[in-house]
Amino acid sequence: MHASEAVVGLRVQLTRQVAHWTAAAAELGDLTRAAPAAGWAELETYLGTELQRGILDSVDRLRRQGEALQATLRATDTWQEHRRLRQQVVTFRDRYLRVETLVDFYGDAICSRTNPKVATYLRACDALAARAMTELLVPLGQKPPPLLTYLDKGLGASILKAGLRLWDGWSESRVATVKIARHNKNCPTALLHEAGHQASQMLGWTEELAATLGRGLSLRPVDLGHTWAGWASELAADAFAFAHAGYAAVAALHDVLSGPPTWVMQVHRGDPHPASYLRVLLGCMMCTRFYGAGPWDALASAWRSSFDLEDARGAPRAFFEASVQALPNVVELLLLEPYRAFGGRSLASRLDPNRVSPAALAELERAAGPALFASTWWVDRECLRLLALSGLHAATKPDRTAAILSQQESWMSQLGRKIEARSPTVSFSTSPMLPIGGIHADRSE
């Protein structure tokens, strides 16, 4: 084959590939292909605007890279230039796949709102997580990011925090996106844990807490400091959830972490999650420190009886025994130690766990009466404590589970509908949300 024939053959293949991938990139800009308009319309306007802006910014950058690739193709002539262009096509294909992952992630989250009943529930979850962050962040001069919740399979919740680099390697998440495990829909205190991850990052508490744990636990007979410091991010989120939901957060966490001994007793090097055995006992110790005796004592006793420290994996028994002895100290460091992140105050002084003690919740229920779960005013004002109260009832009155869950669904539906009433109907062609045609990024390559 002559060199000219090879160039012609390669150019034909490259022309087809460039056309293929640039056309695919252009289609990503039509967000109704990722999720139907009905799903987007279920978002509050400010949330939808930020979400669309972030997605389309990434897509627009990809589109402009595609235009540059087309221009290079038009100017390419020699065999070596065509070889270099081939590598550029491969690079562009990889960039496309990363942006496609970004679009599909958010599209799947929006698709979970196409069912009106689920959409109402998720708007309530958005509000609960946003309220939880607001109560800590705003007094400290921080503005919570927009937050989107979605339902998905699996055992645990998760968060894609606002401000993190996304799959395309360039964009940053404009919206905190929280997965709620479908099985946990009826007790979504895990969303408070995930909101705690976002708040802790914004305030810089995780790093400060890690240093404090490292120092505070280093002088124990068994040096616990390094291992517990590595768990700081999850401990911070657990403390945040406890401060907002009390025992409800602990009981729900127990139900997710309960499993076979080989799983409950594991310590994985580099894993930010504490050993489940210690994590549940720590939650119970938080309750004891702030509320005294209560149902958490029976939970802790049953938990200890269910697992033998001889089954510990990845750490010696001495580590677990020393950690159990250190739990009161850990609670003090988590909730009562002053931190720069909180303006020189403790987490408990910013978010008082006593607001959601069983006694405080019982008084709330007595003072408000039947209106507590029926009045829009009460639901809007006390939604976080209603979540704590519903979770407390579910944990301590399992024989009334059906009635408790029905009551929770009722007040969360009220909260979701109230948010819907504040959100104007969104149309992709006329709304204050961005037009689906896309936006032009003003950031350079």
C-alpha positions as CSV (number, residue, x, y, z in Angstrom):
1,M,0.0,0.0,0.0
2,H,1.3,3.4,-0.9
3,A,1.8,6.0,1.8
4,S,-0.8,8.2,0.2
5,E,-3.3,5.4,0.3
6,A,-2.6,4.8,4.0
7,V,-3.1,8.5,4.7
8,V,-6.4,8.4,2.9
9,G,-7.6,5.3,4.7
10,L,-6.6,6.7,8.1
11,R,-8.2,10.0,7.4
12,V,-11.5,8.3,6.5
13,Q,-11.5,6.5,9.9
14,L,-10.5,9.6,11.8
15,T,-13.2,11.7,10.1
16,R,-15.8,9.2,11.0
17,Q,-14.6,9.0,14.6
18,V,-14.4,12.7,15.1
19,A,-18.0,13.1,13.7
20,H,-19.2,10.3,16.0
21,W,-17.7,11.6,19.2
22,T,-18.5,15.3,18.7
23,A,-22.1,14.4,17.8
24,A,-22.3,12.3,21.0
25,A,-20.9,15.2,23.0
26,A,-23.4,17.6,21.6
27,E,-26.3,15.3,22.6
28,L,-25.1,15.5,26.3
29,G,-26.2,19.1,26.3
30,D,-29.9,18.1,26.0
31,L,-30.6,17.4,29.6
32,T,-34.0,15.9,28.9
33,R,-32.1,12.9,27.4
34,A,-30.6,12.4,30.9
35,A,-33.9,12.8,32.8
36,P,-37.4,13.8,31.7
37,A,-38.6,17.4,32.1
38,A,-41.0,16.1,34.7
39,G,-38.1,15.2,36.9
40,W,-36.4,18.5,36.5
41,A,-39.6,20.3,37.3
42,E,-39.8,18.7,40.7
43,L,-36.7,20.6,41.8
44,E,-36.8,24.0,43.6
45,T,-35.8,26.6,41.1
46,Y,-32.5,27.6,42.8
47,L,-31.4,24.0,43.0
48,G,-32.3,23.1,39.4
49,T,-30.5,26.3,38.2
50,E,-27.2,25.4,40.0
51,L,-27.4,21.8,38.9
52,Q,-28.0,22.6,35.2
53,R,-25.4,25.3,35.2
54,G,-22.7,22.9,36.5
55,I,-23.6,20.1,34.1
56,L,-23.9,22.3,31.1
57,D,-20.6,24.1,31.9
58,S,-18.9,20.7,31.7
59,V,-20.7,19.7,28.6
60,D,-19.9,23.1,26.9
61,R,-16.2,22.7,27.6
62,L,-16.3,19.2,26.0
63,R,-18.2,20.6,23.0
64,R,-15.5,23.3,22.5
65,Q,-12.8,20.7,22.7
66,G,-14.7,18.8,20.0
67,E,-14.7,21.9,17.9
68,A,-11.0,22.2,18.3
69,L,-10.6,18.6,17.3
70,Q,-12.6,19.2,14.1
71,A,-10.4,22.2,13.3
72,T,-7.3,20.1,13.7
73,L,-8.8,17.5,11.4
74,R,-9.3,20.1,8.7
75,A,-5.7,21.3,9.0
76,T,-4.2,17.8,9.1
77,D,-2.3,16.7,6.0
78,T,0.7,14.4,6.6
79,W,0.9,10.8,7.9
80,Q,2.6,11.9,11.1
81,E,-0.1,14.6,11.7
82,H,-2.8,12.0,11.2
83,R,-1.1,9.7,13.7
84,R,-1.0,12.5,16.3
85,L,-4.7,13.3,15.6
86,R,-5.5,9.7,16.2
87,Q,-4.2,10.0,19.8
88,Q,-6.2,13.2,20.2
89,V,-9.3,11.4,19.2
90,V,-8.7,8.7,21.8
91,T,-8.1,11.4,24.4
92,F,-11.4,13.1,23.4
93,R,-13.3,9.9,23.6
94,D,-12.0,9.4,27.2
95,R,-13.1,12.9,28.1
96,Y,-16.5,12.3,26.6
97,L,-16.9,9.1,28.8
98,R,-16.0,11.1,31.9
99,V,-18.5,13.8,31.1
100,E,-21.1,11.2,30.3
101,T,-20.6,9.7,33.7
102,L,-21.2,13.1,35.3
103,V,-24.4,13.6,33.3
104,D,-25.7,10.1,34.0
105,F,-25.1,10.5,37.7
106,Y,-27.2,13.6,38.0
107,G,-29.7,12.3,35.5
108,D,-30.3,9.1,37.5
109,A,-30.8,11.3,40.6
110,I,-33.3,13.4,38.9
111,C,-35.1,10.4,37.4
112,S,-35.9,9.3,41.0
113,R,-38.2,12.3,41.2
114,T,-40.4,11.5,38.3
115,N,-42.9,9.8,40.6
116,P,-44.8,12.7,42.3
117,K,-45.0,10.9,45.7
118,V,-41.3,10.2,45.7
119,A,-40.5,13.7,44.6
120,T,-42.5,15.1,47.5
121,Y,-40.6,12.9,49.9
122,L,-37.2,13.8,48.5
123,R,-38.0,17.6,48.7
124,A,-38.7,17.0,52.4
125,C,-35.3,15.3,52.7
126,D,-33.7,18.2,50.9
127,A,-35.2,20.5,53.4
128,L,-34.2,18.4,56.4
129,A,-30.6,18.2,55.3
130,A,-30.4,21.9,54.4
131,R,-31.9,22.9,57.7
132,A,-29.4,20.8,59.6
133,M,-26.5,22.4,57.8
134,T,-28.0,25.9,58.1
135,E,-28.2,25.7,61.9
136,L,-24.5,25.1,62.2
137,L,-23.1,27.0,59.2
138,V,-25.0,30.3,59.1
139,P,-24.1,31.5,62.6
140,L,-20.5,30.8,61.6
141,G,-20.7,33.0,58.5
142,Q,-21.0,30.1,56.0
143,K,-23.7,29.6,53.4
144,P,-24.9,26.0,52.9
145,P,-24.7,24.8,49.3
146,P,-27.8,23.6,47.4
147,L,-28.5,20.0,48.3
148,L,-30.1,17.3,46.2
149,T,-31.3,13.9,47.7
150,Y,-32.1,10.8,45.7
151,L,-33.1,7.2,46.4
152,D,-31.0,4.3,45.4
153,K,-30.2,0.7,46.2
154,G,-27.7,-0.5,48.8
155,L,-27.1,-0.6,52.5
156,G,-25.7,2.8,53.3
157,A,-26.1,6.5,52.4
158,S,-23.4,8.5,50.7
159,I,-22.7,12.1,49.6
160,L,-21.0,13.8,46.6
161,K,-20.0,16.9,48.5
162,A,-20.3,20.4,46.9
163,G,-16.9,21.7,45.9
164,L,-15.3,18.3,45.0
165,R,-13.7,17.8,41.6
166,L,-16.1,15.8,39.3
167,W,-15.4,13.0,36.9
168,D,-14.4,15.2,34.0
169,G,-11.4,16.3,36.0
170,W,-12.2,20.0,35.7
171,S,-15.6,20.9,37.0
172,E,-16.4,21.2,40.7
173,S,-19.7,20.0,42.1
174,R,-22.0,23.0,42.7
175,V,-24.6,20.9,44.6
176,A,-24.2,18.5,47.5
177,T,-25.8,15.2,46.3
178,V,-27.0,12.7,49.0
179,K,-28.0,9.2,48.3
180,I,-30.6,7.8,50.6
181,A,-30.7,4.0,50.7
182,R,-34.1,2.8,49.7
183,H,-34.5,0.4,52.7
184,N,-33.8,3.4,55.0
185,K,-36.4,5.6,53.5
186,N,-38.6,5.3,56.6
187,C,-35.9,6.4,58.9
188,P,-33.7,8.8,56.9
189,T,-31.5,10.1,59.8
190,A,-28.5,9.0,57.6
191,L,-29.0,12.1,55.5
192,L,-28.0,14.1,58.6
193,H,-24.8,12.1,58.7
194,E,-24.1,13.0,55.1
195,A,-25.0,16.6,55.6
196,G,-22.5,16.5,58.5
197,H,-19.7,15.5,56.1
198,Q,-20.5,18.6,54.0
199,A,-20.6,21.0,57.0
200,S,-17.4,19.5,58.5
201,Q,-15.5,20.0,55.2
202,M,-16.6,23.6,54.8
203,L,-15.6,24.5,58.4
204,G,-12.3,22.5,58.3
205,W,-13.4,20.6,61.4
206,T,-12.3,17.1,60.1
207,E,-8.7,18.0,60.1
208,E,-8.8,19.8,63.4
209,L,-10.7,16.9,64.9
210,A,-8.2,14.4,63.6
211,A,-5.3,16.3,65.3
212,T,-7.3,16.5,68.5
213,L,-8.1,12.8,68.6
214,G,-4.4,12.0,67.7
215,R,-3.2,14.0,70.7
216,G,-6.1,13.1,73.1
217,L,-5.8,9.4,72.7
218,S,-2.1,8.9,72.3
219,L,-1.3,8.5,75.9
220,R,-3.6,5.5,76.5
221,P,-1.9,2.2,77.4
222,V,-2.6,1.1,73.8
223,D,-1.8,4.1,71.5
224,L,-5.2,4.7,69.9
225,G,-4.5,8.2,68.6
226,H,-3.4,7.3,65.1
227,T,-6.2,4.9,64.3
228,W,-9.0,7.1,65.8
229,A,-7.6,10.2,64.1
230,G,-8.0,8.3,60.7
231,W,-11.7,7.9,61.5
232,A,-12.2,11.6,62.1
233,S,-14.4,12.3,59.0
234,E,-16.9,9.6,59.9
235,L,-16.9,10.5,63.6
236,A,-17.6,14.1,62.8
237,A,-20.6,13.1,60.7
238,D,-21.9,10.8,63.4
239,A,-21.6,13.5,66.0
240,F,-23.4,16.0,63.7
241,A,-26.3,13.5,63.2
242,F,-26.5,12.7,66.9
243,A,-26.7,16.4,67.8
244,H,-29.7,16.8,65.5
245,A,-31.5,13.5,66.0
246,G,-30.3,12.0,69.3
247,Y,-31.0,8.3,69.9
248,A,-32.9,8.0,66.6
249,A,-29.6,8.5,64.7
250,V,-27.9,5.9,66.9
251,A,-30.6,3.2,66.5
252,A,-30.7,3.7,62.7
253,L,-26.9,3.4,62.5
254,H,-27.1,0.2,64.6
255,D,-29.5,-1.3,62.1
256,V,-27.2,-0.6,59.2
257,L,-24.0,-1.7,60.9
258,S,-25.4,-4.9,62.4
259,G,-24.0,-7.9,60.5
260,P,-21.8,-11.0,60.9
261,P,-19.0,-10.8,63.5
262,T,-16.3,-10.9,60.8
263,W,-17.7,-7.7,59.4
264,V,-18.7,-5.9,62.7
265,M,-15.2,-6.5,64.2
266,Q,-13.1,-5.5,61.2
267,V,-10.5,-2.7,61.1
268,H,-9.3,-1.9,57.7
269,R,-6.1,0.1,57.3
270,G,-6.9,3.3,55.5
271,D,-10.7,2.9,55.8
272,P,-12.2,6.1,57.3
273,H,-15.1,4.2,58.8
274,P,-14.6,3.1,62.4
275,A,-15.0,-0.6,63.3
276,S,-18.8,-1.1,63.5
277,Y,-18.4,-2.6,66.9
278,L,-16.9,0.6,68.3
279,R,-19.1,2.9,66.3
280,V,-22.4,1.6,67.7
281,L,-21.0,1.7,71.3
282,L,-19.8,5.2,70.8
283,G,-23.3,6.3,69.7
284,C,-24.7,4.7,72.9
285,M,-22.1,6.5,74.9
286,M,-23.1,9.9,73.4
287,C,-26.6,9.2,74.6
288,T,-25.4,8.2,78.1
289,R,-23.3,11.3,78.4
290,F,-26.1,13.7,77.5
291,Y,-29.3,11.8,78.5
292,G,-28.3,9.5,81.3
293,A,-30.0,6.1,81.4
294,G,-32.3,5.0,78.6
295,P,-33.0,2.5,75.9
296,W,-29.5,2.9,74.5
297,D,-28.3,0.9,77.5
298,A,-30.2,-2.2,76.4
299,L,-29.0,-1.7,72.9
300,A,-25.3,-1.4,74.0
301,S,-25.7,-4.5,76.2
302,A,-27.2,-6.6,73.5
303,W,-24.5,-5.4,71.0
304,R,-21.7,-6.3,73.4
305,S,-23.3,-9.7,74.0
306,S,-23.6,-10.4,70.3
307,F,-20.0,-10.2,69.5
308,D,-16.9,-11.7,71.0
309,L,-13.7,-9.6,71.0
310,E,-11.9,-12.8,70.0
311,D,-13.5,-12.3,66.6
312,A,-11.7,-8.9,66.0
313,R,-10.1,-8.8,62.6
314,G,-7.4,-6.4,61.5
315,A,-6.6,-5.2,65.1
316,P,-5.6,-7.0,68.3
317,R,-8.2,-7.6,71.1
318,A,-6.2,-5.1,73.2
319,F,-7.0,-2.3,70.8
320,F,-10.7,-3.0,71.0
321,E,-10.7,-3.2,74.8
322,A,-8.7,0.0,75.1
323,S,-11.0,1.7,72.7
324,V,-14.1,0.7,74.7
325,Q,-12.5,2.2,77.8
326,A,-11.7,5.4,75.9
327,L,-15.2,6.0,74.6
328,P,-16.2,8.6,77.2
329,N,-13.0,10.5,76.3
330,V,-13.9,10.3,72.6
331,V,-17.4,11.7,73.3
332,E,-15.8,14.6,75.2
333,L,-13.4,15.3,72.3
334,L,-16.2,15.1,69.7
335,L,-18.9,17.1,71.3
336,L,-17.5,19.1,74.2
337,E,-14.0,20.2,73.1
338,P,-13.7,23.8,71.8
339,Y,-12.6,24.0,68.1
340,R,-11.6,26.9,65.9
341,A,-14.0,25.5,63.3
342,F,-16.9,26.4,65.7
343,G,-15.5,29.9,66.6
344,G,-13.7,28.6,69.7
345,R,-16.8,26.7,71.0
346,S,-17.8,23.1,71.1
347,L,-20.2,21.3,68.7
348,A,-22.6,20.7,71.5
349,S,-22.7,24.4,72.3
350,R,-23.6,25.1,68.7
351,L,-26.0,22.2,68.2
352,D,-27.2,21.2,71.7
353,P,-28.1,17.5,71.7
354,N,-30.4,18.1,74.7
355,R,-32.9,19.6,72.2
356,V,-33.5,16.1,71.0
357,S,-33.3,14.2,74.3
358,P,-36.3,11.9,75.0
359,A,-37.5,14.3,77.7
360,A,-37.3,17.3,75.4
361,L,-39.1,15.5,72.6
362,A,-41.8,14.3,75.0
363,E,-42.3,17.9,76.1
364,L,-42.5,19.1,72.5
365,E,-45.1,16.4,71.8
366,R,-47.1,17.4,75.0
367,A,-47.0,21.1,74.3
368,A,-48.0,21.0,70.7
369,G,-50.5,18.2,71.0
370,P,-52.1,16.6,67.9
371,A,-51.1,19.7,65.9
372,L,-47.5,18.8,66.0
373,F,-47.8,16.3,63.2
374,A,-50.7,18.0,61.4
375,S,-50.0,21.7,61.5
376,T,-47.9,23.1,58.6
377,W,-46.5,25.7,61.0
378,W,-45.2,23.0,63.4
379,V,-43.9,20.8,60.7
380,D,-41.9,23.6,59.1
381,R,-40.7,24.9,62.4
382,E,-39.8,21.6,64.0
383,C,-39.0,19.3,61.1
384,L,-35.6,18.2,62.5
385,R,-37.0,17.4,65.9
386,L,-40.0,15.6,64.3
387,L,-37.4,13.4,62.5
388,A,-35.8,12.8,65.9
389,L,-39.1,12.1,67.5
390,S,-40.3,9.7,64.8
391,G,-37.0,7.9,64.9
392,L,-37.2,7.6,68.7
393,H,-40.7,6.2,68.6
394,A,-39.7,3.7,65.9
395,A,-36.7,2.6,67.9
396,T,-38.5,2.2,71.2
397,K,-42.0,1.1,70.1
398,P,-41.5,-1.5,67.5
399,D,-45.0,-2.9,68.0
400,R,-46.4,0.4,66.7
401,T,-44.1,0.6,63.7
402,A,-46.9,0.8,61.0
403,A,-48.6,3.7,62.8
404,I,-45.3,5.6,63.4
405,L,-44.3,5.2,59.8
406,S,-47.7,6.4,58.6
407,Q,-47.4,9.4,60.8
408,Q,-43.9,10.2,59.6
409,E,-45.0,9.9,55.9
410,S,-47.8,12.3,56.6
411,W,-45.7,15.1,58.1
412,M,-42.9,14.6,55.6
413,S,-45.4,14.9,52.8
414,Q,-46.6,18.1,54.3
415,L,-43.1,19.4,54.4
416,G,-42.4,18.4,50.8
417,R,-45.7,19.9,49.6
418,K,-44.9,23.2,51.4
419,I,-41.6,23.4,49.5
420,E,-43.4,22.6,46.3
421,A,-45.8,25.5,46.9
422,R,-42.8,27.8,47.1
423,S,-41.4,26.5,43.8
424,P,-42.8,28.0,40.6
425,T,-43.5,25.6,37.8
426,V,-40.4,25.1,35.7
427,S,-40.3,25.1,31.9
428,F,-37.1,24.5,30.0
429,S,-38.0,27.1,27.5
430,T,-39.2,29.9,29.7
431,S,-38.1,29.4,33.3
432,P,-35.5,31.1,35.3
433,M,-33.7,27.8,35.1
434,L,-31.2,27.6,32.3
435,P,-32.4,26.8,28.8
436,I,-31.5,23.3,27.6
437,G,-29.6,24.7,24.7
438,G,-26.6,25.1,27.1
439,I,-24.4,27.9,28.4
440,H,-20.9,29.0,27.4
441,A,-18.2,28.5,30.0
442,D,-16.0,31.5,30.6
443,R,-13.2,29.5,32.0
444,S,-10.1,28.7,29.9
445,E,-8.9,25.3,29.0
